[in-house]
Amino acid sequence: MSVACPLPNGLGCPPQATTQEESSVPTGKPGGARALESRTSLAVAGQSKAPFPRDDMERQVAEGLRDRFGRDVPVDMVWAFCRGHCPTDVQLAVLKSGSARMSRASISAAAHNMARDRGKVVTADEFLRRWSANVAKHFEEALALLVEVNIDRMASQPPPPPPHMATFDEAWPSRELGDEKTGRVAVLDCIGSIKFELVAKLTHDEVLACYAHRMEAIRQRKLKLVGRLASDAFYHTTVVDLKGLTMGHFRKENRTFIARAFKFSSACYPETTYRIFVINAPGFFSMMWKVVRPWIDADVQDKIQILGKGELHKLRDAGLDLDVA
């Protein structure tokens, strides 16, 4: 007796024949879910032969998320929250053990070894329960935040720009740099050039709505690359230009909206950062990093490279042709 796979093909179900037209990314479906579902295997960034889900446990977490929140949840969201909210300590233990898969055996062994000193053994079933609960909790929180900024990921059309988008773009400059060497989207974020006198004309809610619209635009751009890059497309590279950064950026009224934007990004766009290059950092930045660091997830911190004047060749090595003088 055969059982129909409960997930779309893009989530790792048995391959089905697809036409050339089906395997391309249609532009008429905002969010890209249909494009992803038409693919029989999505490669995980850095592991081109690994599908999503990579094993039965991740499949169960993905199934549970869609069962609870709806089958029309875009696949990039399912992927991001399942990958981004796997209990990190056990996940790292599995990877350090050299196991290629998050199998029940590898998870049980890793959890057992980590729990010995705590006097409690975590079984694979308990790990799966924690993982599923963690994903659902963060997903629900993200949906609530997206509603606040008028973004509905399941809508048939993307939302129009907020009314103050032009003012926000002038106040907080940012632009797309095209595709870097890996083929992923690259973005320039000119935090050092923020014009606080313009930001002051907007409420904090208006600033966040504009920031969210910018993040959604990046997401839509990435989804167009899925046909070529599979799930590698879900990651992007950011170049943070701190030219113009002053101590004024860290006044309470200024850092509040920046911190809120960073936390929103962390909550609603997990597992989307490939790497971050920080350029034109002033001498006092190392001191201010202690203030900024808590705003950023630990796994994202590990992807940040602060480039000195003698290291800007790393931008060119990454395929980024950027004048940083």
Secondary structure as UniProt FT lines:
FT   HELIX           9..11
FT   TURN            20..23
FT   TURN            30..31
FT   HELIX           33..37
FT   TURN            45..46
FT   TURN            48..49
FT   HELIX           56..69
FT   TURN            71..72
FT   HELIX           75..84
FT   HELIX           88..96
FT   TURN            97..98
FT   HELIX           104..115
FT   HELIX           116..118
FT   HELIX           124..148
FT   TURN            149..150
FT   TURN            153..154
FT   TURN            163..164
FT   HELIX           165..171
FT   STRAND          174..179
FT   TURN            181..182
FT   STRAND          185..189
FT   HELIX           191..193
FT   HELIX           196..199
FT   TURN            200..201
FT   HELIX           204..223
FT   TURN            224..225
FT   HELIX           226..229
FT   HELIX           230..234
FT   STRAND          236..241
FT   TURN            243..244
FT   HELIX           247..250
FT   HELIX           252..268
FT   TURN            270..271
FT   STRAND          273..279
FT   TURN            283..284
FT   HELIX           285..292
FT   HELIX           293..295
FT   HELIX           298..301
FT   TURN            302..303
FT   STRAND          304..306
FT   HELIX           309..311
FT   HELIX           313..317
FT   TURN            318..319
//
